[in-house]
Amino acid sequence: MLEKDKIVTQVILNSAQEQFKKFGLAKTTMNDIAKFAGKGKSTLYYYFASKEEIFEEVIKMEMNNMFNEIRGVILKDIAVREQLKSYIITKLRVIKEKKNLYTFILEKEINSPILSSYIAILKNSYDVKEQKLIKEILQTGIEGGDIRLPEDKLDIFSELLISCIRGVEIDILINNKYESLEKEIDFLIEFFIKGLQ
């Protein structure tokens, strides 16, 4: 893809991202995206076959951005306790900032079976990356002597930790509990760490 094409594509995706956050997939039109991007509708159709295809790319971009931001933050910390705290706080903050977009996905606004399956594939890919990242954090804790966890329990424990965090994510998205939950992060981490010492 030429540099100009990349720039135009990114402008379209950024504009679509804003429209989807405000109005959701169903209420956003190609016209809305084109107008917000300062492009003609024909330009959108040159790069994307449909609004759903744009939505797929926006979700992919969101997931990659969130993962990269989380990874970048936790790599600055050495202690497993601080890595876990950075991981949870960063993830919850990003979800809070993108609440509208994630809520649309969570509420299954997506009716297209093709789009739903694509989102499921992206989510699965993100889940694999996330579990690998949590395992790396736990491995750091094991190697540093902060936690004790048998090697054969690493997979199952990382899955359990992710499931607990997902429960917190749902509370943020549905019940708007970010402020109260943020204060409990240290308690949650201590709970996990003490159980592994």
PyMOL commands that set and color helices and strands:
alter all, ss='L'
color gray80, all
select helices_A, chain A and resi 3-27+30-37+41-47+51-74+80-97+99-106+113-143+151-175+178-182+185-195
alter helices_A, ss='H'
color red, helices_A
deselect
rebuild
show_as cartoon
